[in-house]
Amino acid sequence: FQPRARLLKLIGEELISDEVVAISELVKNAHDADAHRVTISFEGVTGPDGFICIRDDGHGMDVDTLLGRWMEPAASTKVGKGRQVTRLGRRVLGEKGVGRFAADKLARHLTIVSRCPRRSEEVHAVVDWDQYADDALMLAEVLNRWEVRPAREIEGHGTLLRMGGLRSQWTERMFRRLCLRLSRLLSPFRTDQDHFVIRIESDD
């Protein structure tokens, strides 16, 4: 099989139904990375030039995880080994390795910054999802930029997803649906030692 780059777009359209589901999938990834706090920031998203940023304090990704898992569609550290709980003993919420498709559903451009605990460097990567819409390109021909650099955006550890070129303008109804969906991710049985806080910030 010789997959064309557009295959990723087709898979994403089937797996992620809308923007609210996409945000929820990315928050699940933060939960499964044992983050205690995840912040979703909306900047100008009711207009054409908005940004969405999702920042967590989970265990982050090194370059091997980025290239060996995140950049491999359908690959996931959550399946294949019978492991259904995280290092903190949380029940795994994410599935199928669909987080990358969620980012594509939300915006045309993605910047990833991630840092693992006790590391002095962070991974920085840039993805242009519009490249995958080119019918002439094969999947292996699409190139993305990444680097390992001294940490300057992530304090301690965690991951930052910055998404621009939004595919939809957000409405109040979408925000209400998002809050309801995210509230279902919060377990009523969580303890003080394993808290998970979801914070939403918006200038609209």
C-alpha positions in Angstrom: 0.0 0.0 0.0 1.2 3.5 -0.9 -1.0 5.9 1.1 -1.4 9.4 -0.1 -1.1 12.3 2.3 -4.8 12.9 2.1 -5.5 9.7 3.9 -4.9 11.4 7.2 -7.6 14.0 6.4 -10.1 11.2 5.6 -9.4 9.3 8.8 -9.6 12.4 10.9 -13.0 13.3 9.4 -14.4 9.9 10.3 -13.0 9.8 13.9 -13.5 13.4 15.1 -17.1 14.6 14.5 -16.7 18.3 15.6 -14.6 20.9 17.4 -16.0 20.1 20.8 -15.1 16.4 20.5 -11.7 17.5 19.3 -11.0 19.6 22.4 -12.2 16.7 24.6 -9.8 14.3 22.9 -6.9 16.6 23.6 -7.9 17.0 27.2 -8.1 13.2 27.5 -4.5 13.1 26.3 -3.5 15.5 29.2 -5.4 13.3 31.7 -3.7 10.2 30.4 -0.3 12.0 30.7 -1.0 12.2 34.5 -1.4 16.0 34.4 -2.9 17.7 37.4 -4.0 20.8 35.5 -4.9 21.5 31.9 -5.7 25.0 30.7 -7.6 25.7 27.5 -7.1 29.2 26.3 -9.3 30.8 23.6 -8.1 34.0 22.0 -10.3 35.7 19.5 -12.0 32.5 18.5 -15.4 34.2 17.6 -13.5 35.9 14.7 -11.4 34.7 11.8 -8.0 35.1 13.3 -8.3 33.2 16.6 -6.0 30.9 18.5 -6.6 27.9 20.8 -3.8 26.9 23.3 -4.0 23.8 25.5 -1.3 23.6 28.2 -0.9 20.8 30.7 1.6 19.7 33.4 1.8 16.1 32.4 4.9 13.9 31.9 5.4 15.4 28.4 7.1 14.0 25.3 10.7 13.6 24.3 11.8 13.5 20.7 11.5 9.7 20.5 7.9 9.8 21.7 7.1 12.6 19.3 8.6 10.8 16.3 7.9 7.2 17.4 4.4 7.6 18.6 2.7 10.9 17.9 3.9 11.0 14.3 2.7 7.4 13.7 -1.0 7.5 13.0 -2.9 4.9 15.0 0.1 4.3 17.3 -0.6 4.7 21.0 1.3 3.9 24.2 -2.1 3.2 25.7 -2.9 0.0 23.7 -1.1 -3.2 22.7 0.4 -4.0 26.1 -2.8 -4.6 28.1 -2.2 -1.4 30.0 -5.5 0.3 30.9 -4.2 2.6 33.7 -1.7 5.4 33.8 1.4 5.7 36.0 -0.8 7.4 38.7 -3.3 4.6 38.4 -5.9 6.6 36.4 -8.2 4.8 34.1 -7.1 5.6 30.5 -9.6 7.9 28.7 -8.0 8.3 25.3 -8.1 5.7 22.6 -7.0 4.9 19.1 -4.3 7.5 19.1 -6.6 10.1 17.6 -5.2 13.2 19.3 -3.3 14.3 16.2 -6.5 14.2 14.2 -8.3 16.3 16.8 -5.7 19.1 16.3 -6.3 18.9 12.6 -10.0 19.2 13.1 -9.5 22.5 15.1 -7.0 24.4 13.0 -4.7 24.4 10.0 -1.5 25.1 12.0 -0.2 23.3 15.1 2.8 24.1 17.2 3.8 21.5 19.8 6.2 22.3 22.7 6.8 19.5 25.2 9.2 18.8 28.1 9.8 15.7 30.2 10.5 15.8 33.9 14.1 16.4 34.9 15.1 17.5 31.4 16.8 20.7 30.5 15.6 20.7 26.9 12.2 20.7 25.3 10.9 19.4 21.9 9.4 22.0 19.5 7.5 20.9 16.4 5.4 22.6 13.7 2.7 20.9 11.7 0.9 22.4 8.7 -2.1 20.3 8.2 -3.0 21.8 4.8 -0.1 19.9 3.3 -2.0 16.7 3.8 -4.8 18.0 1.6 -2.6 17.9 -1.5 -3.8 15.1 -3.7 -0.4 14.9 -5.5 1.7 14.1 -2.3 2.3 10.7 -0.8 2.1 10.5 2.9 5.8 9.9 3.3 6.6 13.0 1.2 5.1 15.5 3.7 7.8 17.0 5.9 7.3 18.7 9.3 9.8 20.8 11.2 11.0 19.8 14.7 13.9 20.6 16.9 15.2 19.8 20.4 16.1 23.1 22.1 16.9 24.5 25.6 13.7 24.8 27.6 12.1 28.2 27.4 8.4 27.8 27.2 7.7 24.9 29.5 8.5 25.2 33.2 9.1 21.9 34.9 7.3 19.5 32.5 4.3 19.2 30.4 3.0 19.9 26.9 1.7 23.0 25.1 -0.4 22.8 21.9 -0.9 26.1 20.1 -3.4 26.0 17.2 -3.9 28.8 14.7 -5.8 29.2 11.5 -9.0 27.9 13.1 -11.4 26.0 10.8 -14.5 27.3 12.6 -15.5 30.4 14.5 -16.7 29.5 18.0 -20.2 30.3 19.3 -21.7 30.5 22.8 -23.5 27.2 22.1 -20.2 25.5 21.3 -18.7 26.7 24.6 -21.7 25.4 26.6 -21.4 22.0 24.9 -17.7 22.0 25.6 -18.2 22.7 29.3 -20.8 19.9 29.6 -18.6 17.4 27.8 -15.4 18.3 29.8 -17.3 18.0 33.1 -18.0 14.3 32.3 -14.2 13.7 32.3 -13.9 14.6 36.0 -14.2 11.5 38.2 -16.3 12.0 41.4 -13.9 9.5 43.0 -10.7 11.4 42.5 -8.5 11.9 45.6 -6.5 14.9 46.9 -3.3 13.1 45.8 -4.6 12.6 42.2 -6.6 15.8 41.3 -7.3 16.8 37.7 -8.4 20.3 37.1 -9.7 21.6 33.7 -9.5 25.4 33.4 -11.1 27.4 30.4 -9.9 30.9 29.7 -11.5 33.1 26.9 -11.4 36.7 26.0 -14.9 36.4 24.5 
